[in-house]
Amino acid sequence: MGKRKVTILETAVTAITDIALFIEGQGLPQTAKKFVDDAFEFFEKLSDETVEHRPCSYNFWKDLNYRCVTYKKKYVVAYISWEKEIIICDFVSAKLLK
């Protein structure tokens, strides 16, 4: 048992960057940096091969066989899970999926 390789697609990186820039624009540069650091630490935790999350309920992602996990009760991380690798595909506000 161990860890899988984590690959993060540009769409997820861009989403995190946009959120961090918004936070920084509110005059909170340290909070923005912490948000980015925490998000990437969370992605690394998803590499544990003993953990498997539910398939996404959002129809578009469901059709792509993505798995979904909630991050900080506010965001949803969509990823593809393979035996040796996970691919982080998207990172969005949970409000946008309702």
C-alpha positions, 0 to 999 in steps of 0.5 A: 500500500502506498501513494499514487502519483498526483497530476494536476491539470491546468484547469484546476491550477487556474481555478485555485489561482483565480480564488487566491488572486481574489483573496489577495485583492481583498488585502489578504496576501498571507491568506491567499498564499495559505489557501494555495498551500492548503489546496495543494496539500489536500491534493497530495492527501488524495494520493492515498490508494486506500481512499476512494471517493464517490462518483460525481453526481454532477451529470457532466462529470459523471459522464466523464467518470470523475470522482468528487470530494468536498474541500473546506465545505465550499469547493468540489474537487473532481478527479480521475482515479486510477490504480497508480495515479490520480488526475485532479481535473477541476476545482470549483465552488460547490454553489456552481454545481447546484 
